[in-house]
Amino acid sequence: MKIAQVPPLYEAVPPRLYGGTERVVAHLTDALVDLGHTVTLFASGDARTKAELVVVRDQAIRLDPAPLKSDLAAHMAMLAEVRRHAHRFDVIHFHTDMLQFPMFEDMPEKTLTTLHGRLDLKDLPGVYRRWPQYPLVSISDAQRAPLPFANWAGTVLHGMAAEIYDFSAKSEGYLAFLGRISPEKGPDRAIAIARRLGKRLKIAAKIDAADRAYFHDEIEHLLDDPLIEFVGEIGDHQKSAFLGGADALLFPIAWPEPFGLVMIEAMACGTPVIAYDCGSVPEVVEDGLTGFIVKDEDGAVAAARRLDQIDRFAVRRRFETRFSATAMAHRYLNLYDRLEDASAPKRLALAQSA
């Protein structure tokens, strides 16, 4: 197949540091190439890919030092370039939410849109009712809950390239928190869990501008505890050592997490996950096999005391079976083959109502 991949432009593909959507797109793109498909990636010039690269911006937006930037202008220019090349492709796979909808109304049957974020925002239902002809993919079944009426073509759980994560048969005696410093991600809860256990906690996390006040007011003073080490934001090349050395990844979220990529990154290293029962967690963590699903801090503390029941080799094997980039690519290929059917009923309904 001839496939276009269209990620957002906020991070490089794959990201140099923090970043979920662009990392998934990078791994999916390379896996599709490895499976023999002709893939074109529309991305910034700092992308690294096995596919043909169409450069639509000199560098990714977030780490671009230019003081004045327009996210919207950058994405509109990219979508215009995708539109110009559209005749070349059997499938155009968008990862840009709904931004492309007005520009591709004459070809919804050759598009697939994966939604990567939370969907419980006030204005979203109107958009997906206005443009029902586009086949959509959720990254967990839980993510769909706010938009049950949308044109869901399927759910595809994320996958990552297994070869970039080193398996660790034995940990180094600390707990890990990886991701972003924000109230919904729960770094304060992770610290509380570690303190109750008397165990070291290493925190590798990005601090967005929107969360700096939260970090300074709620988290920074907690880092004075000798058990707590703040590592800062890390890239892919550091994750195997960071995650593989941990007894467990703590994932004490308090929001409807659409997926939670860090959970499968930990599994790739053989590290079990202790996660709160929110959003996608029951679809990703297999309780008692790849980690423990808990309700609260007490449950997390109890789970950490049962980590010797988890076989780290089994954790890695489950990652390879369920969450490798190749497994993800095969799931998407099944959807690509059914795009015409996924969009036709919605297009017919629109024609009848016109």
Sequence and secondary structure as in RCSB ss.txt:
>XXXX:A:sequence
MKIAQVPPLYEAVPPRLYGGTERVVAHLTDALVDLGHTVTLFASGDARTKAELVVVRDQAIRLDPAPLKSDLAAH
MAMLAEVRRHAHRFDVIHFHTDMLQFPMFEDMPEKTLTTLHGRLDLKDLPGVYRRWPQYPLVSISDAQRAPLPFA
NWAGTVLHGMAAEIYDFSAKSEGYLAFLGRISPEKGPDRAIAIARRLGKRLKIAAKIDAADRAYFHDEIEHLLDD
PLIEFVGEIGDHQKSAFLGGADALLFPIAWPEPFGLVMIEAMACGTPVIAYDCGSVPEVVEDGLTGFIVKDEDGA
VAAARRLDQIDRFAVRRRFETRFSATAMAHRYLNLYDRLEDASAPKRLALAQSA
>XXXX:A:secstr
 EEEEE  SSS SS SSS SHHHHHHHHHHHHHHTT EEEEEEETT   SSEEEEEESS STT   SS  HHHHH
HHHHHHHHHHGGG SEEEE STTTTGGG TT GGGEEEEE S    TTHHHHHHH TTS EEESSTGGGTT TTS
 EEEE    B GGGS   SS  SEEEEEEE STTT HHHHHHHHHHHT EEEEEEE  GGGHHHIIIIIGGGGGS
TTEEE     HHHHHHHHHTEEEEEE   S  S  HHHHHHHHTT  EEEES TTHHHH  BTTTEEEESSHHHH
HHHHTTGGGS HHHHHHHHHHHSBHHHHHHHHHHHHTTHHHHHHHHHHHHHHH 
